[in-house]
Amino acid sequence: MAVYDVLIVGGGPTGLSAATTTAKQGLSTILIEEHTKIGQPLACGEGISADKLFSLENMPKINSQTNDQILRLQQHESFIERVVNTQRFFFGSKGVATANIKTITINRPLFDQIMAKQAHNAGVELLLGTQVIAINPKNGRLEIKTTNGSYEANIAIGCDGPSAHTVRMMGLQPPTEYVQGVEYKIQGVHTDALDFYFDFNHFKKMHYGWSFPKKKHTNVGVVVEPASKPMKILNQFIKHLRYMDIKDEEIIQKIAGIIPASGPIPKRYSNNYMVAGDAAGLTNSIFYGGISIGIHSGMLAGQTAVEAHEIGKFDEQQMSEYQKNSQSYPYMDPIIQQAHEILYNKFSADDIETFGSWIDGWDITTLSMFQKLRLFLKSLISPSMLKKFSEARIIAHGFSKSRDWGF
């Protein structure tokens, strides 16, 4: 039976980041992916903040991280589809706010494949088309049984996405709440910004809708409650946008996937094991993006694996260092999950539209003291909204903590 220092389950950005981190430090590393091709199936809005693309370790490399001219050239031959400087937030029919955060829309399959090439070059063994069947302790290691034989590893890192199969196999609590994302890739570019629609009046089961410009098409999607009819809501949303009467031949691709929405799972480690990314509930639960968080949490798990091998200790106490190390990062702040609960479970459609009307035309990334005072004064003359004002501040704080960690 083949024995490795580290075995990674899952070939998305989280797993590839973890594998690259351990392999670069000389650990024998195998990555097991159930699909036969990296980057498939696609389940992603394909937007990522420029800040994280250019600053996080293990992101796919581009020729220049600072020169905008080179960056524009890169769009023609890399995973970069479009550089977008503005986000717009539509609050029902009462207000539109903006945010000036440079964002990159990407070709996600190519993005993942470049990460896989980087991992392979670092020494990672990639085993595709293979499912993990069981994980059991064995002689101080873990035995991982798969559809292509069994393997042993000092450490296994679960990066197997929302399904969180390895989390369950290890007896840990998986995410408890999920939402459903559905999306069309539509021919033609229909917007020049990343547009987000919070419209609870027209779409009661929708958390938000989005429209992202790509190089030659537009990604249009919705995040909805799982018990709703996602495709029906998506079709209604597109009609509401008044784009065009979409014909079947204009739809390039239909995409769907589930997204953890309950926040980080309580315990993300056990003996010889850590879990990162979506499988650990580590997504931006306001915008439900997970690429940057996955890459970063995978890197942290990989670093803990390296440290464990340096001292030859793989027990639960050593693995717990991974969770301790992650707690200081903005995406772990509990206020993000508090903001999620208020925005999607407590605020009414009227609440959203009222606040939207108050910030109509504002850049919410640079609110002045005068603007903040104006919001407070408006709430004072509206008793029902005064009760909501502190909750609105939590949403704003949650947004500021999470905004750079993925769309």
N, C-alpha and C positions, 0 to 999 in steps of 0.2 A: 504494500500500500504506500502510495506517494505521501511524503510528509513535507509540509511547508511551515515556514515561520508564520505567515499570515495568509488567510483565505478570505477573500472578499466575495460577498453575495450581492450581485446587482451591478450591471454595466452602464448605469447612467452617470451623470456628472459627479454624484456623491461617491459612488464606488470607484470611479476612475481617479478621483482626487485622492481618496484614501490609499489606493493601490500605488499611485505614483509616489506618494509621500514615503511609503515603506520601502518600495523598490529602490528609490534614490539613495536610501541609507543602507543598502546592501542586504535587506531582508528578502529571503525567497518568498515570492508573492504570486498567488494564483487568483484570478478573478473569474467567477462563474456567472454567466448570464443566460437566462432561460431562452431568449430570442436568438435567432440565427444571425442577426445583423445589428450592430451597434447603431443606436439612434432610432430604432423602430420598435414598437409603434410610437408615433408622435402623439404626445398629449401635453401641449404647452402653448401658451399665447405667444411665445418667442420674443419677449422683451426683457432687457436686462440693463441695469444702470451702468453708465459709462464709468462711474467712480469704481464700482466693484470689478468691472471687466478689466480695468487697467491696474488695479491694486492688489487683487487677491492672488495668492500663489496658486498654481496649478490651472489657472484659466488658460484657454487656448491662446497661443502666442500669435501676435501680429507684428508687422515690421516696425511700427512706431507707436508709442503710447502717448506721444505729446503733439506730434505734427499733424494738424488737421488736413493738410494737403495730402500727405501720405495716407491718412485714414480714409479720405474720399477715394483715393485710388484703390485701396484695399477692398472697397465694397464690391468691386467687379470680379475679384478672384478669391474671396474668402467667405467665411461664415457671416460676415457683416452685410446686412441688407440695406439698412438706412440709419443715419444719425438723426435723432429727433431731439430738438431742444426744448419743447414745450409739452406739458400735459394739460388737458382740460378736464374739469370735473363738472358734470351736469347734474344739478339737483332738481329732479323733476322738471317742471316748466318755469321755475321761479328764479333760477340763478345759475351762473356759470363762473366758476373760479379757475384760476390758472396756477401752474407751478413751473418754474424754470429749472428743470433737472435734466441734464443731458442723458439721453437714453439711446441704447442701440437695439434695433430690431435685428434678429438673427435668423439664419437658416439652422434650426436646431439639430436636425440629423447630421449636418456637416460639422457643427459645433462639437457634438458628441464624438464623431469619428476622428476629429483632430485630437481631442483629448485621449482617445484610445490609442492613437499613434504615438502620442507623447508617453503614455503609460508603457506601451510595448518597447519604445526606445529606452525607457528607464529600466527595463528588465522584467516587466510584468508578463506572466503567462496568461493569455486570454483563452478561456474555454467557453465557446458559444453553444447555443442550442442545448443547454443542460439545465435541468431543474434540480433543486435541492429537495430531497425527500424527508430527511431527518437529520437532527444534530444531537449527538450524545457525548457525554464526557467519557474519556478513555485514557487512562494512564497519565493524568495531568494535562492532557490535551483535549481537543474536541475531534470527534470523528464525524465527518460530514458525508452522509450518504446521498448520492445523486443518481440521475438516470444514466450517467456515464461512469459508474463506479464510485468507490469510496476514497476519501482523502482524510488525512489528519493534519491538524494545524495547532500551533501553540495558541493562536488567537484567530477568531473569526469576527469579521465586521459585517453586520447586516446593513446593506444599502439597497434593499429590495423594494423600495417604493411604498406607495400607500397600502398595498396588500399586507405588508408587515408580517410575512410568513415566518421569518426567522425569529421575530419578537415572540410570537406565539410558541414556536418550538422551544424557546429558551424559558418559557414560563413567565414572561414579563407581560405587562398590560399594554396592549396596542392602543392607537388613537381610538377615542370613543365617539367622535363626531366627524362626519364627512360631508362635503358638498360635491356637487356634480358640475364639471365644466364641459361645455360643448361649444364647438367653433366651426365656422366655415372659412376656408380660404377662397376669396372671391377675386375674380379677374379685375384688374384695374386698381389704381390707387385713389381712394375716396376721402382721404383725410391727410392733413400735413402735421398732425399732432397725435400723441397717445391720448385717446379720448376714453373717459370713464363715465358711466351713466348710473347714477343712483336714483332710480325712478320706481319707488314702491307703490305709487298710485296706479300706474299702468300695469306693473308686473309684480304682483304681490308675493310670488314665490321666488323672485329673482333677488340675489344679493347685489350684483351689479352687472352691467354689460360693458363691453369694451370694443374699441375699433383701433387697430394698430396698422400703420402703413408699412408695407414691405417694399422691395425693389420694384416689382411689377404687379403686385396684388395687395389685398387688404385682408388681415385677419379680423373677423368679426365674431364675437362670442359672448356667452353669458355664463355666470356662475349662479346655480340655482339649488334649491333644497332637493335632496335626493328623491323624495316622494313625488315631486312634480313631474310634468311632462317636458323634459329639457328641450327636445327638438321643436316641439310646438311653440315653446316660449322663445326659442332662438328665431324661428321664422317670424313670429309676431314682432320681435325686437327689430329685426331688419326692416320690416315694413314701417315700423315706427320711425326709423332713422330717415326714411324717404330717400334711400339710396337709388334703387332702381327695382323694377320688378325682376328679381333674380330668376334666371332660367337655369335649369339643371346643368346645361353645358357651360355656364359661367361659374359654377362651383367646382373649384379645382380639387378640393379635398374636404372631407368631413372628419372632424377630430372630436374625441370624447375621452374623459378620464375622471377619476375621483380624486379629491384633494382632502387631506386631513385638515380639520378646522377646530380641533379641541385643544390646540397648543401642544407644547412638548410633553411627551409621556413622562410619568413621575420618575421612572428609573430606566436609565439608558445603558446599563452595563450589568454583567454578572461574571462569574468565573470564566475567564478565557474569551469573553465576548463583549462587544460594544455595538451600538446601533446608531446610525446617523441619517440625516436627511429626512425625507418624507416618512420613512418607516418609523422614525422617532417622533413624528408629529412636528418636525422642525420646518414649518413653512411660515411665510408672512401671512398671518391670518386676517389681515385687513384686505390685502390685494391678492392673496393666495399664490404668490410667486414663491418658487423654491430653489431656483438654480444657484444663486449666490450662497444662500444659506447651506444648501447641500454641499457645495464645493468646500466651503469653509469648515463645516462640521465634519466632513470626510477627512479633511486635512488634520483637524484636531484629533480625531480618532487614530489616524495614521501616526501622528506624533507620539501619542500615548503608547501605541504598539512598539514603536522604536525604543522608547524609554524603558518599557517592560523587558525588552530583549537585552538591553544594556545591563540590567540587574538580574535577569533570569527569573522574574517573578510575574506570574500571569493570573493571580487570584483576583477575587472580587475587589479587594482593597486597592490593588494596583489599577484595575480597570476603572475604578471610581474617579481616578484623577482626570479622566476624560470629561466627565460631567462637571467636575469642579472647575476645570479650565474653561469650559464653555460659558459658565454663568455670567461672566463679566461683559459679554458682548451685547450690543444693543438689541439684537433680534431675540434675546432671551428675556428681555424686560417684561415682567408680568403685565405692565400697563397696555401692551399690545393686545393681549387676550382680553383684558377688560374693555378696551376700545371695540374689539370685535363683538363682544356680548352686547354692548350698548347700541352700536350702530345697526347690527343685524337682528337683534332680538328685543330691544326695548324701544328704540326710536320708531315713531309712526311715520307714515308718508307725509303727514302735515308738518311734523317736526323737521324732517329733512328739507322740505320745501321752504319752511320759514327761515331756517339757518342759511339755506342757499340764497334766499333773497337778500339776506343781510350782508353776505360776502360777494355778491354779484360783481364781477369785474375785478376782484382783488387777486393779487398774487399771494397765495397762502404760504409760500416759502419765506416771505419777507414781511410779515405783518408788523406794522409799527405799533408803538405804545398807544398812539392816538386811535388806531383802528381797534386795538384790543379794548380800549376804554369805551369806544363807540359801541362795540358788541355788548359790553356789560350794561351800558345805559339803555340799550334797546331791550335787553332782557328785563330791566327794572320796570318798564312800563307794560310788560306782558307777564302777568303773574304765572301763567301756565308755563311760559318759557323760562322764567327765572329758576324754576325747579330743575330745568334741563340744562341750565348754563354750566354747572359744574361737570355734568356728564359730557357736554360738548367739548369742554377743555380736556377731558380724558381722551376723547377721540382725536383731538388735535395733537396731543402729546404722543399718543400711540402712532399716529401718522408720522410725526417727526422722527420717532425712533426707528420706524420700519421702512421709510421711503426709499432708502438707498439699497435695501436688501431684496430687490426683485419686484417685478411687475407680473 
